[in-house]
Amino acid sequence: MKPVVAIVGRPNVGKSTLFNRMTRSRQALVDDFPGVTRDRHFGEAVWDDTLFTVVDTGGFAMGDQDRFAEQVRRQVHQAIAEADVVVMLLDGKSGLSPYDDEMIALLRRLAKPALYVVNKIDDARSEANLLEFHALGIDLLHPVSAEHGYGMHDFMDFLVAELPKTAETASPDEIRVAVVGRPNVGKSSLINRIVGQERLVVSEQPGTTRDAIDTLCLARGKRYRLVDTAGIRRKRRVNEKLEKFSIIKALKSLDRCHIALIVIDATQGVTEQDIRIAGYAYERGCGAVFVVNKWDLMAKAGHNAGRFQANLKESAKFLSFAPTITVSALTGLRIGKIFGLIDAVQAQFTQRVGTGQINKMISRAVARTEPPLHKGRRLKFYYATQVSTGPPTFVCFVNFPAAVHFSYRRYLINQIRDAASLDLTPLRVIFRQRTSKEMPFLKKQRQRQSKCRRQC
């Protein structure tokens, strides 16, 4: 496993900015007011050919400063416990704070390396601000500017020297899963229940999760990356700049994930926004699983799961292939079965169909239902091939691609879905004009089919 570095400190000292600088990314949201980061945020960094994981944490503050302060403190303590090296960040502009004394006292009791970094030191003249921090009795202070990069080279050299020298072990391919839904449907609670620990801050207040938070999970002999996202509200209800960025990151998380867990609040039924969010996943070609949360409350009221699922399928016909499961993040009801559905969808999401097999499927489908006429000429399907997976994507070469009606496209997709047993994944079928460049391929294809028939 890669070494882990946790960045800790009081609110608004620049932890997320340092995280972004170390990981050379913009993964962590940054703003000028404290409390932007609440959950732990993981990223990968490399320096001097050394790979390590960086953990951004929320601001370490007293409980009366923020309604989430106590939960954030627990997240900070957990990050420190799991880290190999802790980076304590201090504010070179605002000076010392009582929170700094408390955190330093905590780190001094640890049997692991702790580096003390004074941020917002923009140049050599600003290093005079370090004098105040020597009163803490710290032997070595690292002056840096996380925003402008001053002092980062020396600090990173020192940090890498403190990391344990462990070999990185090969891990199986990750299955990336985005957990999306409206605000307050239980996305963070669901991930906490799955991983069996309070990994994410949970509150009844909508908008608690602001960033896209990655959580690694090992289950059923496989490695999963669960991405908790901010709740996606209607555009007209999004006013704050930070929330707009959060929703953008939630949508981008769908772009980098294989499977979307679309979480729905059972107590509120299937809403228009739930269907809109499902549409975002469908447009990005994600595999999908509908997770109907808070079903323990519905079961007590005597509601029928089959009727609820039928209503959901009717409302989201474009995702009729997506499996549905009713769960309770609070009680753990059917949580363990989610991975089975993810694996089933992932297996079809990455499945390949042989060229000969797909051409037989298309031929049978066309023979069963002839394509329509276009300007008095019948549409002809010459051959088809699968060009990619994730999701399975097929290209069909025809004489008039623009004339293929969407209803006939849907018919072919359903025929492929049934014949290839791809009933849990999205499919894409692209129609192209046959050109002279494809002719050699077509000739070889016919030769192979003729040879196969003779041998059979």
TAMOLIN-V285027 format. One record per residue. N is the residue number from 0. RES is the residue in one small letter. SS is DSSP state (helix for helix, strand for strand, loop for the rest). OMEGA is omega in whole degrees, 0 to 359 (999 if undefined). BURIAL is 1 if it has 16 or more other ideal C-beta (glycine too) atoms within 10 Angstrom, else 0. Layout:
BEGIN
N_RES_SS_OMEGA_BURIAL + N_RES_SS_OMEGA_BURIAL
END
This chain:
BEGIN
0_m_loop_178_0 + 1_k_loop_174_1 + 2_p_strand_183_1 + 3_v_strand_178_1 + 4_v_strand_179_1 + 5_a_strand_176_1 + 6_i_strand_182_1 + 7_v_strand_179_1 + 8_g_loop_181_1 + 9_r_loop_183_1 + 10_p_loop_170_1 + 11_n_loop_175_1 + 12_v_loop_177_1 + 13_g_loop_182_1 + 14_k_helix_181_1 + 15_s_helix_177_1 + 16_t_helix_177_1 + 17_l_helix_177_1 + 18_f_helix_180_1 + 19_n_helix_179_1 + 20_r_helix_182_1 + 21_m_helix_181_1 + 22_t_helix_181_1 + 23_r_loop_182_0 + 24_s_loop_172_0 + 25_r_loop_184_0 + 26_q_loop_184_1 + 27_a_loop_176_1 + 28_l_loop_181_1 + 29_v_loop_174_1 + 30_d_loop_187_0 + 31_d_loop_179_0 + 32_f_loop_184_0 + 33_p_loop_173_0 + 34_g_loop_180_1 + 35_v_loop_179_1 + 36_t_loop_178_1 + 37_r_loop_179_1 + 38_d_loop_171_1 + 39_r_loop_182_1 + 40_h_strand_185_1 + 41_f_strand_175_1 + 42_g_strand_181_1 + 43_e_strand_180_0 + 44_a_strand_176_1 + 45_v_strand_177_0 + 46_w_strand_180_1 + 47_d_loop_179_0 + 48_d_loop_177_0 + 49_t_strand_178_1 + 50_l_strand_176_0 + 51_f_strand_181_1 + 52_t_strand_179_1 + 53_v_strand_181_1 + 54_v_strand_174_1 + 55_d_strand_182_1 + 56_t_loop_176_1 + 57_g_loop_181_1 + 58_g_loop_180_1 + 59_f_loop_184_1 + 60_a_loop_178_1 + 61_m_loop_185_0 + 62_g_loop_183_0 + 63_d_loop_182_0 + 64_q_loop_187_0 + 65_d_loop_181_1 + 66_r_loop_179_0 + 67_f_loop_189_1 + 68_a_helix_182_1 + 69_e_helix_178_0 + 70_q_helix_178_1 + 71_v_helix_179_1 + 72_r_helix_178_1 + 73_r_helix_177_0 + 74_q_helix_179_1 + 75_v_helix_179_1 + 76_h_helix_180_0 + 77_q_helix_178_1 + 78_a_helix_179_1 + 79_i_helix_182_1 + 80_a_helix_184_0 + 81_e_helix_186_0 + 82_a_loop_172_1 + 83_d_loop_177_1 + 84_v_strand_179_1 + 85_v_strand_176_1 + 86_v_strand_178_1 + 87_m_strand_184_1 + 88_l_strand_179_1 + 89_l_strand_184_1 + 90_d_strand_183_1 + 91_g_loop_179_1 + 92_k_loop_183_0 + 93_s_loop_176_0 + 94_g_loop_185_0 + 95_l_loop_179_0 + 96_s_loop_176_1 + 97_p_helix_178_0 + 98_y_helix_179_1 + 99_d_helix_179_1 + 100_d_helix_181_0 + 101_e_helix_181_0 + 102_m_helix_180_1 + 103_i_helix_176_1 + 104_a_helix_178_0 + 105_l_helix_183_1 + 106_l_helix_181_1 + 107_r_helix_178_0 + 108_r_loop_183_0 + 109_l_loop_176_0 + 110_a_loop_179_0 + 111_k_loop_182_0 + 112_p_strand_175_1 + 113_a_strand_179_1 + 114_l_strand_183_1 + 115_y_strand_187_1 + 116_v_strand_177_1 + 117_v_strand_185_1 + 118_n_strand_178_1 + 119_k_loop_172_1 + 120_i_loop_192_1 + 121_d_loop_181_1 + 122_d_loop_184_0 + 123_a_helix_180_0 + 124_r_helix_181_0 + 125_s_helix_181_1 + 126_e_helix_175_1 + 127_a_helix_179_0 + 128_n_helix_179_1 + 129_l_helix_185_1 + 130_l_helix_182_0 + 131_e_helix_186_0 + 132_f_helix_177_1 + 133_h_helix_177_0 + 134_a_helix_179_0 + 135_l_helix_180_0 + 136_g_loop_180_0 + 137_i_loop_184_1 + 138_d_loop_186_0 + 139_l_loop_175_0 + 140_l_strand_181_1 + 141_h_strand_178_1 + 142_p_strand_179_1 + 143_v_loop_167_1 + 144_s_loop_181_1 + 145_a_loop_182_1 + 146_e_loop_186_0 + 147_h_loop_176_0 + 148_g_loop_181_0 + 149_y_loop_176_1 + 150_g_loop_185_1 + 151_m_helix_182_1 + 152_h_helix_180_0 + 153_d_helix_180_0 + 154_f_helix_182_1 + 155_m_helix_175_1 + 156_d_helix_181_0 + 157_f_helix_181_0 + 158_l_helix_181_1 + 159_v_helix_179_1 + 160_a_helix_181_0 + 161_e_helix_184_0 + 162_l_loop_176_1 + 163_p_loop_181_0 + 164_k_loop_180_0 + 165_t_loop_179_0 + 166_a_loop_177_0 + 167_e_loop_180_0 + 168_t_loop_180_0 + 169_a_loop_180_0 + 170_s_loop_178_0 + 171_p_loop_180_0 + 172_d_loop_179_0 + 173_e_strand_168_0 + 174_i_strand_184_1 + 175_r_strand_186_1 + 176_v_strand_176_1 + 177_a_strand_178_1 + 178_v_strand_187_1 + 179_v_strand_179_1 + 180_g_strand_177_1 + 181_r_loop_176_1 + 182_p_loop_170_1 + 183_n_loop_175_1 + 184_v_loop_176_1 + 185_g_loop_182_1 + 186_k_helix_181_1 + 187_s_helix_178_1 + 188_s_helix_179_1 + 189_l_helix_180_1 + 190_i_helix_177_1 + 191_n_helix_180_1 + 192_r_helix_181_1 + 193_i_helix_184_1 + 194_v_helix_176_1 + 195_g_loop_176_0 + 196_q_loop_180_0 + 197_e_loop_184_0 + 198_r_loop_185_1 + 199_l_loop_178_1 + 200_v_loop_183_1 + 201_v_loop_178_1 + 202_s_loop_176_0 + 203_e_loop_179_0 + 204_q_loop_177_0 + 205_p_loop_178_0 + 206_g_loop_179_0 + 207_t_loop_177_1 + 208_t_loop_182_1 + 209_r_loop_184_1 + 210_d_loop_172_1 + 211_a_loop_189_1 + 212_i_strand_179_1 + 213_d_strand_176_1 + 214_t_strand_178_1 + 215_l_strand_185_0 + 216_c_strand_175_1 + 217_l_strand_180_0 + 218_a_strand_177_1 + 219_r_loop_179_0 + 220_g_loop_181_0 + 221_k_strand_182_1 + 222_r_strand_181_0 + 223_y_strand_172_1 + 224_r_strand_180_1 + 225_l_strand_182_1 + 226_v_strand_175_1 + 227_d_strand_184_1 + 228_t_loop_175_1 + 229_a_loop_177_1 + 230_g_loop_184_1 + 231_i_loop_179_1 + 232_r_loop_175_1 + 233_r_loop_183_0 + 234_k_helix_184_0 + 235_r_helix_179_0 + 236_r_helix_181_0 + 237_v_loop_183_0 + 238_n_loop_185_0 + 239_e_loop_179_0 + 240_k_helix_183_0 + 241_l_helix_180_1 + 242_e_helix_177_1 + 243_k_helix_178_0 + 244_f_helix_180_1 + 245_s_helix_180_1 + 246_i_helix_176_1 + 247_i_helix_179_0 + 248_k_helix_177_1 + 249_a_helix_179_1 + 250_l_helix_177_1 + 251_k_helix_178_0 + 252_s_helix_177_1 + 253_l_helix_181_1 + 254_d_helix_184_0 + 255_r_loop_181_0 + 256_c_loop_178_1 + 257_h_loop_187_1 + 258_i_strand_174_1 + 259_a_strand_169_1 + 260_l_strand_182_1 + 261_i_strand_186_1 + 262_v_strand_181_1 + 263_i_strand_177_1 + 264_d_strand_183_1 + 265_a_helix_184_1 + 266_t_helix_180_0 + 267_q_helix_180_0 + 268_g_loop_180_0 + 269_v_loop_183_1 + 270_t_loop_178_0 + 271_e_helix_180_0 + 272_q_helix_175_1 + 273_d_helix_181_1 + 274_i_helix_179_1 + 275_r_helix_178_0 + 276_i_helix_176_1 + 277_a_helix_178_1 + 278_g_helix_177_0 + 279_y_helix_179_1 + 280_a_helix_181_1 + 281_y_helix_181_1 + 282_e_helix_181_0 + 283_r_loop_175_1 + 284_g_loop_179_1 + 285_c_loop_163_1 + 286_g_strand_187_1 + 287_a_strand_172_1 + 288_v_strand_174_1 + 289_f_strand_178_1 + 290_v_strand_181_1 + 291_v_strand_185_1 + 292_n_strand_178_1 + 293_k_loop_181_1 + 294_w_helix_177_1 + 295_d_helix_179_1 + 296_l_helix_180_0 + 297_m_helix_180_1 + 298_a_helix_178_1 + 299_k_helix_181_0 + 300_a_loop_176_0 + 301_g_loop_181_0 + 302_h_loop_183_0 + 303_n_loop_182_0 + 304_a_helix_180_0 + 305_g_helix_180_0 + 306_r_helix_179_0 + 307_f_helix_181_1 + 308_q_helix_178_1 + 309_a_helix_177_0 + 310_n_helix_179_0 + 311_l_helix_179_1 + 312_k_helix_180_1 + 313_e_helix_182_0 + 314_s_helix_182_0 + 315_a_loop_183_1 + 316_k_helix_181_0 + 317_f_helix_176_0 + 318_l_helix_181_1 + 319_s_loop_179_0 + 320_f_loop_185_1 + 321_a_loop_177_1 + 322_p_strand_182_1 + 323_t_strand_177_1 + 324_i_strand_177_1 + 325_t_strand_185_1 + 326_v_loop_171_1 + 327_s_strand_177_1 + 328_a_loop_181_1 + 329_l_loop_184_0 + 330_t_loop_183_0 + 331_g_loop_182_0 + 332_l_strand_176_1 + 333_r_loop_179_0 + 334_i_helix_183_1 + 335_g_helix_182_0 + 336_k_helix_181_0 + 337_i_helix_182_1 + 338_f_helix_177_1 + 339_g_helix_178_0 + 340_l_helix_178_1 + 341_i_helix_180_1 + 342_d_helix_181_0 + 343_a_helix_178_1 + 344_v_helix_181_1 + 345_q_helix_180_1 + 346_a_helix_178_0 + 347_q_helix_181_1 + 348_f_helix_182_1 + 349_t_loop_184_1 + 350_q_loop_176_1 + 351_r_loop_178_0 + 352_v_loop_181_1 + 353_g_loop_181_0 + 354_t_helix_178_1 + 355_g_helix_181_0 + 356_q_helix_182_0 + 357_i_helix_178_1 + 358_n_helix_175_1 + 359_k_helix_179_0 + 360_m_helix_180_1 + 361_i_helix_181_1 + 362_s_helix_180_0 + 363_r_helix_181_0 + 364_a_helix_180_1 + 365_v_helix_178_1 + 366_a_helix_181_0 + 367_r_helix_178_0 + 368_t_loop_182_0 + 369_e_loop_176_0 + 370_p_loop_183_1 + 371_p_loop_176_0 + 372_l_strand_174_0 + 373_h_strand_183_1 + 374_k_loop_177_0 + 375_g_loop_180_0 + 376_r_strand_182_0 + 377_r_strand_174_0 + 378_l_loop_179_1 + 379_k_loop_177_0 + 380_f_strand_186_1 + 381_y_strand_177_1 + 382_y_strand_181_1 + 383_a_strand_177_1 + 384_t_strand_176_1 + 385_q_strand_184_1 + 386_v_strand_180_0 + 387_s_strand_172_0 + 388_t_loop_176_0 + 389_g_loop_2_0 + 390_p_loop_176_1 + 391_p_strand_184_1 + 392_t_strand_183_0 + 393_f_strand_175_1 + 394_v_strand_176_1 + 395_c_strand_178_1 + 396_f_strand_183_1 + 397_v_strand_181_1 + 398_n_loop_179_0 + 399_f_loop_184_1 + 400_p_helix_184_0 + 401_a_helix_183_0 + 402_a_helix_179_1 + 403_v_loop_182_1 + 404_h_loop_183_0 + 405_f_helix_180_0 + 406_s_helix_178_0 + 407_y_helix_173_1 + 408_r_helix_180_0 + 409_r_helix_178_0 + 410_y_helix_180_1 + 411_l_helix_179_1 + 412_i_helix_180_1 + 413_n_helix_178_0 + 414_q_helix_177_1 + 415_i_helix_181_1 + 416_r_helix_181_1 + 417_d_helix_185_0 + 418_a_helix_183_1 + 419_a_loop_181_1 + 420_s_loop_177_0 + 421_l_loop_187_1 + 422_d_loop_183_0 + 423_l_loop_186_1 + 424_t_loop_172_1 + 425_p_loop_176_1 + 426_l_strand_176_1 + 427_r_strand_176_0 + 428_v_strand_182_1 + 429_i_strand_180_0 + 430_f_strand_181_1 + 431_r_strand_176_0 + 432_q_strand_176_0 + 433_r_loop_180_1 + 434_t_loop_181_0 + 435_s_helix_180_0 + 436_k_helix_180_0 + 437_e_helix_185_1 + 438_m_helix_178_0 + 439_p_helix_178_0 + 440_f_helix_181_0 + 441_l_helix_179_0 + 442_k_helix_178_0 + 443_k_helix_180_0 + 444_q_helix_180_1 + 445_r_helix_178_0 + 446_q_helix_179_0 + 447_r_helix_180_0 + 448_q_helix_179_0 + 449_s_helix_179_0 + 450_k_helix_180_0 + 451_c_helix_180_0 + 452_r_helix_179_0 + 453_r_helix_181_0 + 454_q_helix_180_0 + 455_c_loop_999_0
END
